[in-house]
Amino acid sequence: MTGLLDRRAVTAELLKDRGDLLVVTGLGSPSYDAMAAGDHDHNYYLWAAMGSAATVGFGLAMSQRSRSVLVLTGDGEMLMGLGALATIGQVLPPNLTFAVLDNGHYGETGMQQSHAGRGLELSRMAAAANFPWAKVVDDMDGVAELRDRIHARAGTSFATVKIDVGEVDRVLPPRDGVYVKNRFRNALGHPTI
């Protein structure tokens, strides 16, 4: 799979004019991409939590019903969290959107080909789990449509965004998990512990 879109351009478009959007990033490149688009108190960067972006985003969407929640993750990380799709598909929080940056590889462990790189289409798995809107996005018009769905809270949405395999420089977000958690809680108006 060669991919079509530049991951940084996709992320910048999704986070443009973000308002009070809450973002949960999967470990690795999606976190670097969100940081490259601009660090924000409403970004919850997951470190060493492979497969957890879906469940963290789901819990956040359930507890913050008046805000849009974006789970920005990669195909490898999403493959590790597939079981969460079944639960999310039963509840369908209208404020939850997934943007899975799919380059068909496990970028953090040496660029081995992932199942998505071997033909598994993650958006079809989301559709099978009852997501009412699950699509493949392979152009920037589709990315803009996805951004509009996020802000409109147009229902539980899942997009497999086809990106180029090329690597880009890492822009590391804060790595201190306690700091990230406390900053995020403060931004939501909750006291830190």
Residue frames as a rotation matrix with the C-alpha (Angstrom) as fourth column:
MET 1
0.582 0.813 0.000 0.00
0.813 -0.582 0.000 0.00
0.000 0.000 -1.000 0.00
THR 2
-0.416 -0.780 0.467 1.47
0.769 -0.576 -0.278 3.34
0.486 0.244 0.839 -0.97
GLY 3
-0.127 0.432 -0.893 -1.08
0.784 -0.508 -0.358 5.59
-0.608 -0.745 -0.274 0.69
LEU 4
0.160 0.300 0.940 -2.38
0.889 -0.459 -0.005 8.84
0.430 0.836 -0.340 -0.66
LEU 5
0.780 0.317 0.540 -2.42
0.116 -0.921 0.373 11.63
0.615 -0.228 -0.755 1.90
ASP 6
-0.395 -0.895 0.209 0.18
0.031 -0.240 -0.970 13.41
0.918 -0.377 0.122 4.00
ARG 7
-0.047 0.399 -0.916 -0.44
0.879 0.451 0.151 12.55
0.474 -0.798 -0.372 7.65
ARG 8
-0.693 -0.278 -0.665 0.51
0.616 -0.708 -0.345 16.01
-0.375 -0.649 0.662 8.91
ALA 9
-0.908 0.415 0.049 -1.78
-0.296 -0.722 0.625 17.76
0.295 0.553 0.779 6.42
VAL 10
-0.176 0.865 -0.469 -4.65
0.302 0.501 0.811 15.47
0.937 0.001 -0.350 7.44
THR 11
-0.146 0.076 -0.986 -4.12
0.984 0.113 -0.137 16.12
0.101 -0.991 -0.091 11.15
ALA 12
-0.922 -0.219 -0.320 -3.76
0.259 -0.962 -0.088 19.87
-0.289 -0.164 0.943 10.66
GLU 13
-0.683 0.729 0.052 -7.03
-0.271 -0.319 0.908 19.92
0.678 0.606 0.416 8.72
LEU 14
-0.008 0.707 -0.707 -8.87
0.585 0.577 0.569 17.89
0.811 -0.409 -0.419 11.36
LEU 15
-0.088 -0.107 -0.990 -7.64
0.981 -0.182 -0.067 20.15
-0.173 -0.978 0.120 14.16
LYS 16
-0.843 -0.174 0.509 -8.17
0.348 -0.898 0.269 23.44
0.410 0.404 0.818 12.30
ASP 17
-0.452 0.688 0.567 -10.56
-0.635 -0.695 0.337 25.79
0.626 -0.208 0.752 14.12
ARG 18
-0.621 0.071 -0.781 -10.95
0.266 0.956 -0.125 23.10
0.738 -0.286 -0.612 16.77
GLY 19
0.183 0.710 0.680 -12.77
-0.543 -0.503 0.672 25.14
0.819 -0.492 0.294 19.41
ASP 20
0.075 -0.095 0.993 -13.38
-0.983 0.161 0.089 22.95
-0.168 -0.982 -0.082 22.47
LEU 21
0.645 0.121 -0.755 -12.69
-0.453 0.856 -0.249 19.67
0.616 0.503 0.607 20.63
LEU 22
0.408 -0.488 0.771 -11.24
-0.700 0.375 0.608 16.97
-0.586 -0.788 -0.189 22.89
VAL 23
0.499 -0.340 -0.797 -8.58
-0.674 0.425 -0.604 14.81
0.544 0.839 -0.017 21.23
VAL 24
0.566 -0.381 0.731 -7.28
-0.368 0.676 0.638 11.42
-0.737 -0.631 0.242 22.33
THR 25
0.357 -0.515 -0.780 -4.23
-0.901 0.030 -0.432 10.31
0.246 0.857 -0.453 20.39
GLY 26
0.990 -0.122 -0.075 -3.00
0.130 0.986 0.106 6.79
0.061 -0.115 0.992 19.96
LEU 27
0.496 -0.860 -0.116 0.59
0.080 -0.088 0.993 6.15
-0.864 -0.502 0.025 20.81
GLY 28
-0.240 -0.758 0.607 3.33
0.758 0.245 0.605 7.09
-0.607 0.605 0.515 18.38
SER 29
-0.815 -0.294 0.499 2.87
0.574 -0.523 0.630 9.00
0.076 0.800 0.595 15.16
PRO 30
0.148 0.906 0.397 -0.70
0.685 -0.384 0.619 10.26
0.713 0.180 -0.677 15.76
SER 31
0.635 -0.006 -0.772 0.56
0.686 -0.455 0.567 11.90
-0.355 -0.890 -0.285 18.96
TYR 32
-0.459 -0.869 -0.185 3.48
0.612 -0.460 0.643 13.45
-0.644 0.182 0.743 17.07
ASP 33
-0.558 0.316 0.767 1.09
0.697 -0.323 0.640 14.64
0.450 0.892 -0.040 14.35
ALA 34
0.582 0.807 -0.097 -1.26
0.709 -0.446 0.547 16.29
0.398 -0.387 -0.832 16.85
MET 35
0.342 -0.550 -0.762 1.70
0.611 -0.487 0.624 17.96
-0.714 -0.679 0.170 18.54
ALA 36
-0.693 -0.621 0.365 3.00
0.661 -0.347 0.666 19.18
-0.287 0.703 0.651 15.16
ALA 37
-0.130 0.749 0.650 -0.43
0.705 -0.390 0.592 20.74
0.697 0.535 -0.477 14.51
GLY 38
-0.275 -0.038 0.961 -0.12
-0.434 -0.887 -0.160 22.61
0.858 -0.461 0.227 17.83
ASP 39
-0.807 -0.037 -0.589 0.00
0.469 0.566 -0.678 21.45
0.358 -0.824 -0.439 21.41
HIS 40
-0.229 0.824 0.518 -3.28
-0.454 -0.562 0.692 22.01
0.861 -0.077 0.503 23.23
ASP 41
-0.707 0.011 0.707 -4.61
-0.699 0.136 -0.702 21.50
-0.104 -0.991 -0.089 26.74
HIS 42
0.336 0.914 0.226 -7.46
-0.794 0.404 -0.454 19.46
-0.506 -0.027 0.862 25.22
ASN 43
0.258 -0.337 -0.906 -5.04
-0.628 0.654 -0.422 16.89
0.734 0.677 -0.043 23.73
TYR 44
0.563 -0.100 0.820 -4.74
-0.662 0.539 0.520 13.67
-0.494 -0.836 0.238 25.71
TYR 45
0.117 -0.662 -0.740 -1.60
-0.853 0.315 -0.417 11.95
0.509 0.680 -0.527 24.45
LEU 46
0.929 0.176 0.325 -1.42
-0.320 0.824 0.467 8.24
-0.186 -0.538 0.822 25.21
TRP 47
-0.037 -0.978 -0.207 2.04
-0.934 0.107 -0.340 6.85
0.354 0.181 -0.917 25.87
ALA 48
-0.889 -0.441 -0.125 2.61
-0.389 0.870 -0.304 3.09
0.242 -0.222 -0.944 26.10
ALA 49
-0.387 0.837 0.387 -1.11
-0.391 0.232 -0.891 2.38
-0.835 -0.496 0.237 26.04
MET 50
-0.916 -0.074 -0.394 -1.34
-0.399 0.266 0.877 0.33
0.040 0.961 -0.274 22.85
GLY 51
-0.660 0.726 -0.191 -4.96
0.476 0.602 0.641 -0.30
0.580 0.332 -0.744 21.95
SER 52
-0.448 0.456 -0.769 -6.41
0.826 -0.118 -0.551 2.09
-0.341 -0.882 -0.324 24.54
ALA 53
-0.993 0.038 -0.115 -7.29
-0.072 -0.948 0.310 5.10
-0.097 0.316 0.944 22.40
ALA 54
-0.500 0.860 -0.105 -10.74
0.035 0.141 0.989 3.70
0.865 0.491 -0.101 21.53
THR 55
0.064 0.559 -0.827 -11.74
0.869 0.376 0.321 3.01
0.490 -0.740 -0.461 25.13
VAL 56
-0.597 -0.313 -0.739 -10.34
0.665 -0.708 -0.237 6.28
-0.449 -0.633 0.631 26.47
GLY 57
-0.967 0.251 0.033 -12.14
-0.172 -0.747 0.643 8.22
0.186 0.616 0.765 23.73
PHE 58
-0.270 0.907 -0.324 -15.37
0.331 0.404 0.853 6.31
0.904 0.123 -0.409 24.40
GLY 59
-0.072 0.201 -0.977 -15.26
0.997 0.054 -0.063 7.05
0.040 -0.978 -0.204 28.11
LEU 60
-0.832 -0.299 -0.467 -14.52
0.332 -0.943 0.012 10.68
-0.444 -0.145 0.884 27.44
ALA 61
-0.802 0.589 0.100 -17.41
-0.136 -0.343 0.930 10.97
0.582 0.732 0.355 24.95
MET 62
-0.044 0.819 -0.572 -19.76
0.654 0.456 0.603 9.43
0.755 -0.347 -0.556 27.50
SER 63
-0.024 -0.018 -1.000 -18.68
0.968 -0.251 -0.019 11.79
-0.250 -0.968 0.023 30.28
GLN 64
-0.626 -0.240 -0.742 -18.40
0.092 -0.968 0.235 14.97
-0.774 0.078 0.628 28.17
ARG 65
-0.099 0.708 0.700 -21.62
0.843 0.433 -0.320 14.77
-0.530 0.558 -0.639 26.15
SER 66
0.784 0.472 -0.403 -21.64
0.245 -0.833 -0.497 18.47
-0.570 0.290 -0.769 25.22
ARG 67
0.154 -0.814 -0.559 -18.21
-0.726 -0.477 0.495 18.29
-0.670 0.330 -0.665 23.54
SER 68
0.860 0.000 -0.510 -16.96
-0.421 0.566 -0.709 16.59
0.289 0.824 0.487 20.42
VAL 69
0.343 -0.753 0.562 -14.35
-0.435 0.403 0.805 13.89
-0.833 -0.521 -0.190 20.96
LEU 70
0.684 -0.250 -0.685 -11.86
-0.645 0.231 -0.729 12.82
0.340 0.940 -0.004 18.29
VAL 71
0.558 -0.594 0.579 -9.85
-0.001 0.698 0.716 9.63
-0.830 -0.401 0.389 18.58
LEU 72
0.689 -0.467 -0.554 -6.85
-0.705 -0.255 -0.662 10.17
0.168 0.847 -0.505 16.34
THR 73
0.315 -0.534 0.784 -4.93
-0.397 0.677 0.620 6.93
-0.862 -0.507 0.001 16.03
GLY 74
-0.420 -0.544 -0.726 -3.09
-0.900 0.147 0.411 4.66
-0.117 0.826 -0.551 13.64
ASP 75
0.345 0.576 -0.741 -4.09
-0.702 0.683 0.203 1.40
0.623 0.450 0.640 12.02
GLY 76
-0.399 -0.570 -0.719 -1.74
0.061 0.765 -0.641 -0.64
0.915 -0.300 -0.271 14.23
GLU 77
-0.969 0.067 0.238 -3.04
-0.247 -0.234 -0.940 0.86
-0.007 -0.970 0.243 17.46
MET 78
-0.125 0.991 -0.054 -6.65
-0.992 -0.126 -0.029 0.48
-0.035 0.050 0.998 16.29
LEU 79
0.051 0.084 -0.995 -6.04
-0.392 0.918 0.058 -3.19
0.918 0.387 0.080 15.52
MET 80
-0.813 -0.420 -0.403 -5.09
0.202 0.447 -0.872 -3.65
0.546 -0.790 -0.278 19.17
GLY 81
-0.867 0.498 0.001 -8.35
-0.229 -0.398 -0.889 -2.03
-0.442 -0.771 0.459 20.32
LEU 82
-0.779 0.556 -0.290 -10.87
-0.272 0.116 0.955 -3.67
0.565 0.823 0.061 17.99
GLY 83
-0.568 0.583 -0.581 -12.91
0.755 0.649 -0.088 -5.19
0.326 -0.488 -0.809 20.79
ALA 84
-0.699 0.278 -0.659 -13.93
0.280 -0.742 -0.609 -1.71
-0.658 -0.610 0.441 21.92
LEU 85
-0.894 0.357 -0.270 -15.73
-0.424 -0.481 0.767 -1.12
0.144 0.801 0.582 18.62
ALA 86
-0.529 0.726 -0.440 -18.38
0.454 0.680 0.576 -3.70
0.717 0.104 -0.689 19.54
THR 87
-0.291 0.396 -0.871 -19.22
0.910 -0.166 -0.380 -1.91
-0.295 -0.903 -0.312 22.79
ILE 88
-0.770 -0.030 -0.638 -19.13
-0.047 -0.994 0.103 1.55
-0.636 0.110 0.763 21.21
GLY 89
-0.890 0.415 -0.191 -21.41
-0.190 0.043 0.981 0.28
0.415 0.909 0.041 18.43
GLN 90
-0.338 0.794 -0.506 -24.04
0.837 0.499 0.223 -0.66
0.430 -0.348 -0.833 21.01
VAL 91
-0.081 0.239 -0.968 -24.02
0.774 -0.597 -0.212 2.76
-0.628 -0.766 -0.137 22.69
LEU 92
-0.051 -0.025 0.998 -23.24
0.935 -0.352 0.039 5.09
0.350 0.936 0.041 19.73
PRO 93
0.060 0.025 -0.998 -22.33
0.611 -0.792 0.017 8.34
-0.789 -0.611 -0.063 21.47
PRO 94
0.770 0.386 0.509 -23.18
0.632 -0.350 -0.691 11.09
-0.089 0.853 -0.513 18.95
ASN 95
0.893 -0.442 -0.085 -20.11
-0.433 -0.895 0.107 13.13
-0.123 -0.059 -0.991 19.86
LEU 96
0.221 -0.832 0.509 -17.46
-0.185 0.477 0.859 10.46
-0.958 -0.284 -0.048 19.13
THR 97
0.910 -0.029 -0.415 -15.41
-0.414 0.019 -0.910 10.32
0.034 0.999 0.005 15.92
PHE 98
0.396 -0.809 0.435 -12.51
0.277 0.557 0.783 8.09
-0.875 -0.190 0.445 14.96
ALA 99
0.795 -0.332 -0.509 -9.87
-0.602 -0.317 -0.733 9.13
0.082 0.889 -0.451 12.43
VAL 100
0.620 -0.576 0.533 -7.59
0.182 0.766 0.616 6.15
-0.763 -0.285 0.580 11.86
LEU 101
0.410 -0.598 -0.689 -4.45
-0.868 -0.487 -0.094 7.17
-0.280 0.637 -0.718 10.02
ASP 102
0.708 0.023 0.706 -3.84
0.031 0.997 -0.064 4.05
-0.706 0.067 0.705 7.94
ASN 103
0.233 -0.695 -0.680 -0.47
-0.961 -0.270 -0.053 3.57
-0.148 0.666 -0.731 6.27
GLY 104
0.815 0.215 -0.539 -0.65
-0.366 0.911 -0.190 -0.22
0.450 0.352 0.821 6.49
HIS 105
-0.021 -0.912 -0.409 2.35
0.208 0.397 -0.894 -0.45
0.978 -0.104 0.181 8.81
TYR 106
0.791 0.084 -0.606 3.35
0.608 -0.011 0.794 -0.59
0.060 -0.996 -0.059 12.46
GLY 107
0.609 -0.525 0.595 5.37
0.015 -0.742 -0.670 2.63
0.793 0.417 -0.444 12.54
GLU 108
0.602 -0.335 0.725 6.61
-0.783 -0.426 0.453 2.39
0.157 -0.840 -0.519 16.11
THR 109
0.566 -0.347 0.748 8.11
-0.285 0.769 0.572 -1.06
-0.774 -0.537 0.336 15.90
GLY 110
-0.420 -0.886 0.196 10.02
-0.037 0.233 0.972 -0.96
-0.907 0.401 -0.130 12.62
MET 111
-0.224 0.426 -0.876 7.48
-0.895 -0.445 0.013 -0.43
-0.385 0.788 0.481 9.82
GLN 112
-0.912 0.067 0.404 6.33
0.152 0.971 0.182 -4.04
-0.380 0.228 -0.896 9.62
GLN 113
-0.695 0.716 -0.060 3.27
-0.286 -0.199 0.937 -4.46
0.660 0.669 0.343 7.46
SER 114
-0.685 0.560 0.466 0.04
-0.526 0.063 -0.848 -4.43
-0.504 -0.826 0.251 9.50
HIS 115
-0.457 0.635 0.623 -3.12
0.613 0.732 -0.297 -6.38
-0.645 0.246 -0.724 8.77
ALA 116
0.529 0.636 -0.562 -4.49
0.047 -0.683 -0.729 -3.21
-0.847 0.359 -0.391 7.20
GLY 117
-0.107 -0.678 -0.727 -1.54
-0.833 -0.339 0.438 -3.31
-0.543 0.652 -0.529 4.83
ARG 118
-0.951 -0.198 0.239 -2.58
-0.079 0.899 0.430 -6.82
-0.300 0.390 -0.870 3.88
GLY 119
-0.753 0.657 0.034 -6.11
0.081 0.042 0.996 -5.81
0.653 0.753 -0.085 2.91
LEU 120
-0.304 0.676 -0.672 -8.07
0.953 0.216 -0.214 -5.61
0.000 -0.705 -0.709 6.18
GLU 121
-0.466 0.220 0.857 -10.34
0.196 -0.919 0.342 -2.56
0.863 0.328 0.385 5.94
LEU 122
-0.904 -0.009 -0.428 -10.94
0.428 -0.036 -0.903 -1.12
-0.007 -0.999 0.037 9.42
SER 123
-0.720 0.690 -0.076 -13.94
-0.682 -0.724 -0.109 0.99
-0.130 -0.027 0.991 8.39
ARG 124
-0.159 0.662 -0.732 -15.75
-0.464 0.604 0.647 -2.20
0.871 0.443 0.211 7.36
MET 125
-0.564 -0.080 -0.822 -15.11
0.593 0.654 -0.470 -3.61
0.575 -0.752 -0.321 10.82
ALA 126
-0.951 0.251 -0.179 -16.59
-0.052 -0.702 -0.710 -0.45
-0.304 -0.666 0.681 12.36
ALA 127
-0.424 0.834 -0.351 -19.62
-0.839 -0.216 0.500 -0.74
0.341 0.507 0.792 10.07
ALA 128
-0.207 0.311 -0.927 -20.05
0.057 0.950 0.306 -4.37
0.977 0.011 -0.215 11.14
ALA 129
-0.745 -0.108 -0.658 -19.95
0.649 0.113 -0.753 -3.17
0.156 -0.988 -0.014 14.77
ASN 130
0.177 0.978 -0.107 -22.99
0.983 -0.181 -0.030 -0.94
-0.049 -0.100 -0.994 14.05
PHE 131
-0.544 -0.352 -0.762 -21.28
0.315 -0.927 0.204 2.41
-0.778 -0.130 0.615 13.43
PRO 132
0.478 0.871 0.113 -23.79
0.451 -0.133 -0.882 4.39
-0.753 0.473 -0.457 11.35
TRP 133
0.933 -0.277 -0.231 -21.06
-0.355 -0.584 -0.730 6.27
0.067 0.763 -0.643 9.42
ALA 134
0.310 -0.860 0.406 -17.92
-0.001 0.427 0.904 4.33
-0.951 -0.280 0.132 8.54
LYS 135
0.997 0.074 -0.023 -15.93
-0.013 -0.139 -0.990 5.25
-0.076 0.987 -0.138 5.45
VAL 136
0.083 -0.977 0.195 -12.58
0.934 0.144 0.326 5.24
-0.346 0.155 0.925 3.74
VAL 137
0.892 0.085 -0.445 -11.19
-0.011 -0.978 -0.209 8.74
-0.452 0.191 -0.871 3.25
ASP 138
0.185 -0.855 0.484 -8.55
0.854 0.384 0.352 9.12
-0.487 0.348 0.801 0.56
ASP 139
-0.208 -0.289 0.934 -8.69
0.702 -0.709 -0.063 12.81
0.681 0.643 0.351 -0.36
MET 140
-0.944 -0.267 -0.194 -8.65
0.325 -0.651 -0.687 16.14
0.057 -0.711 0.701 1.46
ASP 141
-0.433 0.878 0.204 -12.32
-0.596 -0.449 0.666 16.79
0.676 0.167 0.718 0.61
GLY 142
0.292 0.505 -0.812 -13.13
0.231 0.787 0.573 13.69
0.928 -0.355 0.113 2.63
VAL 143
-0.528 -0.551 -0.646 -10.96
0.786 -0.030 -0.617 14.96
0.321 -0.834 0.449 5.48
ALA 144
-0.922 0.244 0.301 -12.86
-0.283 -0.955 -0.093 18.28
0.265 -0.171 0.949 5.45
GLU 145
0.032 0.973 -0.227 -16.16
-0.417 0.220 0.882 16.35
0.908 0.067 0.413 5.51
LEU 146
0.066 -0.086 -0.994 -14.89
0.699 0.715 -0.015 14.37
0.712 -0.694 0.107 8.49
ARG 147
-0.899 -0.412 -0.149 -13.90
0.404 -0.645 -0.649 17.58
0.171 -0.644 0.746 10.31
ASP 148
-0.574 0.760 0.304 -17.40
-0.603 -0.644 0.472 18.95
0.554 0.088 0.828 9.70
ARG 149
0.263 0.660 -0.704 -18.95
0.057 0.717 0.694 15.77
0.963 -0.223 0.151 11.15
ILE 150
-0.442 -0.517 -0.733 -16.75
0.771 0.199 -0.605 16.12
0.459 -0.833 0.311 14.24
HIS 151
-0.998 -0.033 0.049 -17.90
0.007 -0.896 -0.445 19.66
0.059 -0.444 0.894 14.96
ALA 152
-0.344 0.939 -0.015 -21.54
-0.693 -0.243 0.679 18.94
0.634 0.244 0.734 14.15
ARG 153
-0.717 0.042 0.695 -21.57
-0.506 0.654 -0.562 15.91
-0.479 -0.755 -0.448 16.48
ALA 154
-0.131 0.660 -0.740 -23.26
-0.984 0.007 0.181 14.15
0.124 0.752 0.648 13.61
GLY 155
0.886 0.460 0.054 -23.27
-0.462 0.870 0.173 10.71
0.033 -0.178 0.983 15.19
THR 156
0.362 -0.772 0.523 -20.68
-0.165 0.499 0.851 8.07
-0.917 -0.395 0.053 15.95
SER 157
0.898 -0.098 -0.428 -18.30
-0.438 -0.122 -0.891 8.18
0.035 0.988 -0.153 13.01
PHE 158
0.351 -0.806 0.476 -15.31
0.112 0.541 0.833 6.16
-0.930 -0.239 0.280 11.86
ALA 159
0.902 -0.130 -0.411 -12.95
-0.431 -0.274 -0.860 7.05
-0.001 0.953 -0.303 9.04
THR 160
0.392 -0.845 0.363 -10.03
0.645 0.534 0.546 5.06
-0.656 0.020 0.755 7.78
VAL 161
0.842 -0.167 -0.512 -7.82
-0.380 -0.858 -0.345 7.82
-0.382 0.485 -0.786 6.37
LYS 162
0.742 -0.560 0.369 -5.37
0.665 0.686 -0.294 6.46
-0.088 0.464 0.882 3.80
ILE 163
0.808 -0.524 -0.270 -1.99
-0.427 -0.836 0.344 8.11
-0.406 -0.163 -0.899 4.35
ASP 164
0.558 -0.714 -0.423 1.43
-0.466 0.152 -0.872 7.86
0.687 0.683 -0.248 2.77
VAL 165
0.782 -0.327 -0.531 3.93
0.539 0.782 0.313 5.44
0.313 -0.531 0.788 4.27
GLY 166
0.032 -0.880 0.475 6.68
0.300 -0.445 -0.844 8.07
0.953 0.170 0.250 4.36
GLU 167
0.188 -0.074 -0.979 8.14
0.982 0.029 0.187 8.95
0.015 -0.997 0.078 7.74
VAL 168
0.454 -0.037 0.890 8.27
0.113 -0.989 -0.099 12.51
0.884 0.146 -0.445 9.03
ASP 169
-0.639 -0.738 0.217 10.25
-0.074 -0.221 -0.972 14.11
0.765 -0.638 0.086 11.83
ARG 170
-0.031 0.588 -0.808 8.94
0.879 0.402 0.258 13.36
0.476 -0.702 -0.529 15.29
VAL 171
-0.403 0.051 0.914 7.47
-0.359 -0.927 -0.106 16.28
0.842 -0.371 0.392 17.20
LEU 172
-0.556 0.090 -0.827 7.26
0.576 0.758 -0.305 14.90
0.599 -0.646 -0.473 20.71
PRO 173
0.379 0.718 0.584 4.42
-0.178 -0.563 0.807 15.97
0.908 -0.410 -0.085 22.98
PRO 174
-0.058 -0.359 0.931 4.91
-0.983 -0.140 -0.116 16.03
0.172 -0.923 -0.345 26.75
ARG 175
-0.216 -0.129 -0.968 5.91
-0.229 0.970 -0.079 12.55
0.949 0.205 -0.239 27.90
ASP 176
-0.984 -0.092 0.152 5.09
-0.162 0.109 -0.981 12.97
0.074 -0.990 -0.122 31.58
GLY 177
-0.529 0.823 -0.208 1.81
0.480 0.492 0.726 11.09
0.700 0.284 -0.655 31.95
VAL 178
-0.171 0.449 -0.877 0.88
0.946 -0.174 -0.274 12.75
-0.275 -0.876 -0.395 35.24
TYR 179
-0.728 -0.152 -0.669 1.44
0.045 -0.984 0.175 16.19
-0.684 0.097 0.723 33.72
VAL 180
-0.908 0.407 -0.101 -0.67
-0.131 -0.046 0.990 15.34
0.399 0.912 0.095 30.63
LYS 181
-0.320 0.819 -0.476 -3.47
0.803 0.501 0.323 13.93
0.503 -0.279 -0.818 32.81
ASN 182
-0.223 0.210 -0.952 -3.49
0.791 -0.531 -0.303 16.89
-0.569 -0.821 -0.047 35.19
ARG 183
-0.893 -0.124 -0.433 -3.35
-0.122 -0.858 0.498 19.43
-0.434 0.498 0.751 32.37
PHE 184
-0.761 0.642 -0.093 -6.26
0.102 0.260 0.960 17.72
0.641 0.721 -0.264 30.62
ARG 185
-0.181 0.696 -0.695 -8.33
0.962 0.271 0.021 17.48
0.203 -0.665 -0.719 33.83
ASN 186
-0.495 -0.076 -0.865 -7.70
0.451 -0.874 -0.182 21.16
-0.743 -0.480 0.467 34.57
ALA 187
-0.976 0.106 -0.190 -8.80
-0.217 -0.531 0.819 22.09
-0.014 0.840 0.542 31.04
LEU 188
-0.452 0.854 -0.257 -12.07
0.373 0.443 0.815 20.21
0.810 0.273 -0.519 31.69
GLY 189
-0.033 0.425 0.905 -12.57
-0.605 -0.729 0.320 22.11
0.796 -0.537 0.281 34.94
HIS 190
0.845 0.267 -0.463 -11.80
0.140 0.725 0.674 19.17
0.516 -0.634 0.575 37.25
PRO 191
0.611 -0.657 0.441 -9.38
-0.782 -0.415 0.465 19.54
-0.122 -0.629 -0.768 40.14
THR 192
0.145 -0.660 -0.737 -6.20
-0.415 0.636 -0.651 17.53
0.898 0.400 -0.181 39.94
ILE 193
0.983 0.186 -0.008 -5.37
-0.091 0.518 0.850 14.91
0.162 -0.835 0.526 42.50
